[in-house]
Amino acid sequence: MSHPKSKTDKTKLAVYIIEDVECAQFRYRVKNVIEALEKSESWKATYLPKTKIEKIDFDKTSLLIIERQTGKDNTIKSLIKKAHTNRIKVLFDIDDLVFNYKDIPLIVKTTRDKNFLYWLGYIFCIRRIMKHSDGFLTTNDFLAKKLKCSFEKPVAVIPNSLNFEQIAISEKTLKQKSKIKNKTFTLGYFSGSPTHTKDFRLIEPEIIKFLNTYPDSKLKIVGFMDFSASAKKLLEEGRIIFEKPVGYLKLQEKIASVNVNLAPLVINDFTNSKSELKFFEAAIVEVPTIASPSFVFKKAIKDGETGLIAKPGEWYKKLKYLYENPEKSKIIAKNARNYCLKKYYGKNFLNEVEEAYNLV
């Protein structure tokens, strides 16, 4: 592994230790951060898989960051010990509420993964690493507070973000979108995993009511879904379109094809720990989002200006508002795009990364 600078140079180097490059977690928590730091004058970053940690040059490393993973063997524990011997701070990057035993019932209930013993073992292994880390990086202030209470160590926030490829494909898609005049009002639900079926159930009656009220409307679901009997009927009639999961760049095109992005969540501590990526991925293709009032959505979305916040019982009304006010919908979408490009990409995001590294 080549390192751009040594610890004696002006630019400091952060090295991420990862398990898997083929997952969204790597993209949001490592790849996008490294890309942003290419324009930094104080920090650079690189990554190494766990299997190649012997290649780390501790003389050229200023900060070691362990991307969320379990310590089933002693590899990471030994690495942390070696880093501390070389007076290098070690941070653990975590983006979910999966580090306290007391939260297992909530995790099981929310994710519908009833393997209690799996979560018991997972948290045991992840805590082995976290206890030896000097501090944490995480995605939002809600999760940061939970970490501070559990470990009493420094915590800094680096939100999930956008990368250059997403921006490029979104700009291309926007140009194509402007040429298409679609008479159908399409709702979009983009489900990244089967665990989100419960979230959709929260709003399903209001969605079905909307589809039945407005015959020129449709619902497009991309990803995973366990359909109810009512939804299956609309699926058979072609009012609901169901498509398989796609890659994250292709997803931007799918999102751009709808009129409104739906982001429902069953609100609890586990979902309050989730990031706002469903909002900013829709925003950059100028699609307005209606979202549940989770911690991050309430913080990111200014209701009526950059999106809409809806509690159960309010989704039909908010959908009707966007349907009947297409020009207002366009203004909200443009506001959201402008906000997200500033917040989750470019100089402002770079500043957040640098401040996080320096804080902890």
C-alpha positions as CSV (number, residue, x, y, z in Angstrom):
1,M,0.0,0.0,0.0
2,S,1.4,3.4,-0.9
3,H,0.8,6.3,1.4
4,P,0.7,9.9,0.1
5,K,2.3,11.6,3.1
6,S,4.1,10.8,6.3
7,K,3.1,12.0,9.8
8,T,5.7,14.7,9.7
9,D,4.2,16.3,6.6
10,K,1.3,18.8,6.7
11,T,-1.2,16.2,5.4
12,K,-2.2,13.5,7.8
13,L,-3.3,10.0,6.7
14,A,-6.3,8.0,8.0
15,V,-6.4,4.3,7.2
16,Y,-9.7,2.5,7.1
17,I,-9.8,-1.3,7.9
18,I,-12.7,-2.9,6.0
19,E,-14.3,-6.3,5.6
20,D,-16.2,-6.0,2.4
21,V,-16.1,-3.5,-0.6
22,E,-19.3,-5.0,-2.1
23,C,-21.8,-3.4,0.3
24,A,-23.5,0.0,0.8
25,Q,-21.8,0.4,4.2
26,F,-18.4,0.5,2.5
27,R,-19.6,3.1,0.0
28,Y,-21.2,5.5,2.4
29,R,-18.8,5.1,5.3
30,V,-15.5,4.7,3.5
31,K,-15.4,5.2,-0.3
32,N,-17.3,8.5,-0.3
33,V,-15.2,9.9,2.6
34,I,-12.0,9.0,0.9
35,E,-13.2,10.7,-2.3
36,A,-14.1,13.9,-0.4
37,L,-10.7,14.0,1.2
38,E,-9.0,14.2,-2.2
39,K,-9.6,17.9,-2.0
40,S,-8.4,18.3,1.6
41,E,-5.2,20.1,2.5
42,S,-5.0,18.5,6.0
43,W,-6.2,14.9,5.7
44,K,-6.0,12.1,3.2
45,A,-7.5,8.6,3.6
46,T,-7.1,5.1,2.2
47,Y,-8.4,1.7,3.0
48,L,-7.1,-1.9,3.5
49,P,-9.1,-5.1,3.8
50,K,-8.8,-6.9,7.1
51,T,-6.8,-9.7,5.4
52,K,-4.0,-7.3,4.4
53,I,-3.4,-5.3,7.6
54,E,0.3,-6.3,7.6
55,K,0.8,-3.8,4.9
56,I,0.1,-0.8,7.2
57,D,3.0,1.6,7.6
58,F,2.5,2.9,11.0
59,D,5.1,5.6,10.5
60,K,2.9,7.2,7.8
61,T,-0.4,6.7,9.5
62,S,-2.0,9.3,11.7
63,L,-5.4,7.7,12.4
64,L,-6.7,4.2,12.2
65,I,-10.4,3.7,11.6
66,I,-12.1,0.3,11.9
67,E,-15.2,0.1,9.7
68,R,-18.0,-1.7,11.5
69,Q,-17.1,-5.3,11.8
70,T,-17.0,-8.1,14.4
71,G,-13.9,-9.2,16.3
72,K,-14.5,-12.9,16.0
73,D,-10.8,-13.6,16.0
74,N,-7.9,-11.5,17.6
75,T,-6.8,-9.9,14.3
76,I,-8.4,-6.5,14.9
77,K,-7.7,-6.6,18.6
78,S,-4.0,-7.2,17.9
79,L,-4.0,-4.4,15.3
80,I,-5.4,-1.9,17.8
81,K,-2.7,-2.9,20.3
82,K,0.0,-2.3,17.7
83,A,-1.5,1.0,16.7
84,H,-1.5,2.1,20.4
85,T,2.1,1.0,20.7
86,N,2.9,3.4,17.8
87,R,0.8,6.2,19.5
88,I,-1.9,6.1,16.8
89,K,-5.5,6.8,17.7
90,V,-8.0,4.1,16.8
91,L,-11.6,5.0,15.9
92,F,-14.5,2.6,15.3
93,D,-17.0,3.7,12.6
94,I,-20.6,2.5,13.3
95,D,-23.8,3.4,11.6
96,D,-26.4,1.3,13.5
97,L,-27.8,0.8,17.0
98,V,-26.2,-2.7,17.3
99,F,-23.8,-2.4,20.2
100,N,-26.0,-2.8,23.4
101,Y,-27.4,-6.1,24.6
102,K,-30.5,-4.3,26.0
103,D,-31.4,-3.2,22.4
104,I,-31.6,-6.8,21.1
105,P,-35.4,-7.1,21.6
106,L,-35.9,-3.8,19.7
107,I,-33.5,-4.9,16.9
108,V,-35.4,-8.3,16.5
109,K,-38.8,-6.6,16.5
110,T,-37.7,-3.8,14.0
111,T,-35.7,-5.9,11.5
112,R,-38.0,-9.0,11.7
113,D,-34.8,-11.1,12.2
114,K,-35.8,-13.3,15.1
115,N,-32.4,-14.9,15.5
116,F,-31.9,-13.6,19.1
117,L,-28.7,-15.7,19.5
118,Y,-27.2,-14.3,16.4
119,W,-27.6,-10.7,17.7
120,L,-26.3,-11.7,21.1
121,G,-23.1,-13.1,19.4
122,Y,-22.8,-10.2,17.0
123,I,-23.0,-7.6,19.8
124,F,-20.6,-9.5,21.9
125,C,-18.0,-9.6,19.1
126,I,-18.5,-5.9,18.1
127,R,-18.1,-4.7,21.6
128,R,-14.8,-6.5,21.9
129,I,-13.4,-4.1,19.3
130,M,-15.3,-1.0,20.5
131,K,-14.0,-1.4,24.1
132,H,-10.4,-1.1,22.8
133,S,-11.1,1.8,20.4
134,D,-10.3,5.4,21.5
135,G,-13.5,6.8,20.1
136,F,-16.2,6.5,17.5
137,L,-17.4,7.9,14.2
138,T,-21.1,7.7,13.4
139,T,-23.9,9.0,11.2
140,N,-26.0,11.3,13.3
141,D,-26.3,13.0,16.7
142,F,-28.9,10.6,18.0
143,L,-26.6,7.6,17.5
144,A,-23.7,9.7,18.8
145,K,-25.5,10.3,22.1
146,K,-26.2,6.6,22.5
147,L,-22.5,5.8,22.0
148,K,-21.4,8.4,24.5
149,C,-23.8,7.0,27.1
150,S,-22.6,3.4,26.5
151,F,-18.9,3.9,26.3
152,E,-18.0,7.4,27.6
153,K,-15.6,8.0,24.8
154,P,-15.3,10.8,22.2
155,V,-17.8,10.6,19.3
156,A,-17.9,12.6,16.1
157,V,-20.5,12.6,13.3
158,I,-19.8,12.1,9.6
159,P,-23.1,11.8,7.9
160,N,-23.7,9.5,5.0
161,S,-23.0,11.3,1.7
162,L,-23.1,11.4,-2.1
163,N,-20.3,10.6,-4.4
164,F,-19.2,11.9,-7.8
165,E,-20.7,9.0,-9.7
166,Q,-24.1,9.6,-8.1
167,I,-24.0,13.3,-8.9
168,A,-22.9,12.6,-12.5
169,I,-25.6,10.0,-13.3
170,S,-28.2,12.2,-11.5
171,E,-27.3,15.2,-13.6
172,K,-27.5,13.1,-16.8
173,T,-30.9,11.6,-15.6
174,L,-32.3,15.1,-14.9
175,K,-31.6,16.3,-18.4
176,Q,-33.4,13.2,-19.8
177,K,-36.2,13.6,-17.3
178,S,-36.9,17.2,-18.5
179,K,-37.7,15.9,-22.0
180,I,-40.3,13.4,-20.8
181,K,-43.9,14.4,-20.2
182,N,-45.5,11.7,-18.1
183,K,-49.3,11.9,-17.5
184,T,-49.1,9.3,-14.7
185,F,-48.5,10.4,-11.1
186,T,-46.2,7.8,-9.8
187,L,-45.4,7.2,-6.1
188,G,-42.0,5.5,-5.5
189,Y,-41.0,3.2,-2.7
190,F,-37.4,2.0,-2.8
191,S,-36.8,-0.7,-0.3
192,G,-33.2,-1.7,0.4
193,S,-33.9,-4.8,2.3
194,P,-36.8,-7.1,3.3
195,T,-36.9,-5.6,6.8
196,H,-38.6,-2.5,5.5
197,T,-41.9,-4.3,4.8
198,K,-43.1,-3.3,8.3
199,D,-42.3,0.3,7.5
200,F,-44.5,0.2,4.4
201,R,-47.4,-1.4,6.2
202,L,-47.5,1.8,8.3
203,I,-48.7,3.8,5.3
204,E,-50.2,1.1,3.1
205,P,-53.9,1.9,3.8
206,E,-53.4,5.6,2.9
207,I,-51.4,4.7,-0.2
208,I,-54.1,2.3,-1.4
209,K,-56.7,5.0,-0.7
210,F,-54.8,7.5,-2.8
211,L,-54.4,5.0,-5.7
212,N,-58.1,4.2,-5.6
213,T,-59.0,7.9,-5.5
214,Y,-56.8,9.0,-8.3
215,P,-57.0,6.6,-11.3
216,D,-54.0,8.3,-13.0
217,S,-51.7,7.3,-10.2
218,K,-49.4,4.3,-9.7
219,L,-47.0,3.0,-7.1
220,K,-43.6,1.8,-8.1
221,I,-41.7,-0.5,-5.7
222,V,-38.1,-1.3,-6.3
223,G,-36.3,-3.7,-4.0
224,F,-38.2,-6.0,-1.6
225,M,-41.8,-6.3,-0.6
226,D,-44.1,-8.8,1.0
227,F,-47.5,-7.8,-0.5
228,S,-50.7,-7.7,1.5
229,A,-54.0,-9.0,-0.1
230,S,-55.1,-5.4,-1.0
231,A,-51.7,-4.6,-2.5
232,K,-51.7,-7.9,-4.5
233,K,-55.0,-6.9,-6.2
234,L,-53.5,-3.6,-7.3
235,L,-50.4,-5.4,-8.4
236,E,-52.5,-7.7,-10.7
237,E,-54.3,-4.6,-12.1
238,G,-51.0,-2.9,-13.0
239,R,-51.5,-0.1,-10.5
240,I,-48.5,-1.3,-8.5
241,I,-45.3,-1.9,-10.4
242,F,-42.8,-4.2,-8.6
243,E,-39.1,-4.3,-9.7
244,K,-36.1,-6.2,-8.4
245,P,-33.3,-4.5,-6.6
246,V,-30.8,-2.6,-8.7
247,G,-27.3,-1.1,-8.3
248,Y,-27.0,2.2,-6.6
249,L,-26.3,4.2,-9.8
250,K,-29.2,2.5,-11.6
251,L,-31.3,3.3,-8.6
252,Q,-30.9,7.1,-9.3
253,E,-32.6,6.6,-12.6
254,K,-35.4,4.6,-11.0
255,I,-36.0,7.3,-8.4
256,A,-36.0,10.0,-11.1
257,S,-38.9,8.2,-12.8
258,V,-41.4,8.9,-10.0
259,N,-43.2,12.0,-8.8
260,V,-42.8,11.5,-5.1
261,N,-40.5,9.4,-2.9
262,L,-42.0,7.6,0.1
263,A,-39.8,7.2,3.2
264,P,-41.9,5.7,5.9
265,L,-40.4,4.4,9.2
266,V,-41.8,2.8,12.3
267,I,-40.3,5.3,14.8
268,N,-38.1,3.9,17.6
269,D,-34.5,4.2,18.8
270,F,-33.3,1.8,16.1
271,T,-34.9,3.7,13.2
272,N,-33.9,7.1,14.8
273,S,-30.4,5.8,14.4
274,K,-30.8,5.4,10.6
275,S,-29.4,8.0,8.1
276,E,-31.2,10.3,5.7
277,L,-29.9,8.7,2.5
278,K,-33.5,8.0,1.2
279,F,-34.0,11.8,1.3
280,F,-30.8,13.0,-0.4
281,E,-30.8,10.3,-3.1
282,A,-34.2,11.4,-4.2
283,A,-33.4,15.1,-3.8
284,I,-30.5,15.1,-6.3
285,V,-32.8,13.9,-9.1
286,E,-35.4,16.5,-8.0
287,V,-38.0,14.2,-6.6
288,P,-39.7,15.4,-3.4
289,T,-39.8,13.1,-0.4
290,I,-42.5,12.5,2.1
291,A,-40.9,11.0,5.2
292,S,-41.8,9.8,8.7
293,P,-40.7,12.1,11.6
294,S,-37.6,10.2,12.5
295,F,-34.7,12.0,14.1
296,V,-32.7,12.5,10.9
297,F,-35.6,13.3,8.7
298,K,-36.9,16.0,11.0
299,K,-33.5,17.5,11.1
300,A,-32.8,17.3,7.3
301,I,-36.3,18.1,5.9
302,K,-37.9,21.5,6.4
303,D,-41.6,20.6,6.1
304,G,-43.2,22.2,3.1
305,E,-39.9,23.6,1.8
306,T,-37.4,20.8,1.1
307,G,-39.8,17.9,1.6
308,L,-42.8,16.8,3.6
309,I,-43.0,15.2,7.1
310,A,-46.0,12.9,7.7
311,K,-47.2,11.0,10.7
312,P,-49.6,8.0,10.3
313,G,-52.9,9.5,9.1
314,E,-51.2,12.4,7.3
315,W,-49.8,10.6,4.2
316,Y,-52.9,10.7,2.1
317,K,-53.3,14.5,2.7
318,K,-49.6,15.1,1.9
319,L,-49.8,13.1,-1.3
320,K,-52.9,14.9,-2.3
321,Y,-51.2,18.2,-1.8
322,L,-48.3,17.3,-4.1
323,Y,-50.7,15.8,-6.7
324,E,-52.8,18.9,-6.7
325,N,-49.9,21.4,-6.6
326,P,-47.4,20.2,-9.2
327,E,-45.6,23.6,-9.4
328,K,-45.1,23.7,-5.6
329,S,-43.9,20.1,-5.8
330,K,-41.2,21.2,-8.3
331,I,-40.1,24.1,-6.0
332,I,-39.8,21.7,-3.0
333,A,-37.8,19.3,-5.2
334,K,-35.4,22.0,-6.4
335,N,-35.0,23.3,-2.8
336,A,-34.2,19.8,-1.7
337,R,-31.6,19.3,-4.4
338,N,-29.9,22.6,-3.6
339,Y,-29.8,21.8,0.1
340,C,-28.5,18.2,-0.4
341,L,-25.7,19.2,-2.8
342,K,-24.4,21.6,-0.2
343,K,-24.9,19.4,2.8
344,Y,-23.9,15.9,1.6
345,Y,-21.4,16.7,-1.1
346,G,-18.5,19.0,-1.8
347,K,-16.9,21.6,0.5
348,N,-19.4,21.4,3.4
349,F,-19.2,17.7,3.6
350,L,-15.4,17.8,3.4
351,N,-15.3,20.2,6.3
352,E,-17.5,17.8,8.4
353,V,-15.1,15.0,7.8
354,E,-12.0,17.1,8.7
355,E,-13.7,18.4,11.9
356,A,-14.7,14.8,12.9
357,Y,-11.1,13.5,12.4
358,N,-9.7,16.4,14.4
359,L,-12.4,16.2,17.2
360,V,-11.8,12.7,18.2
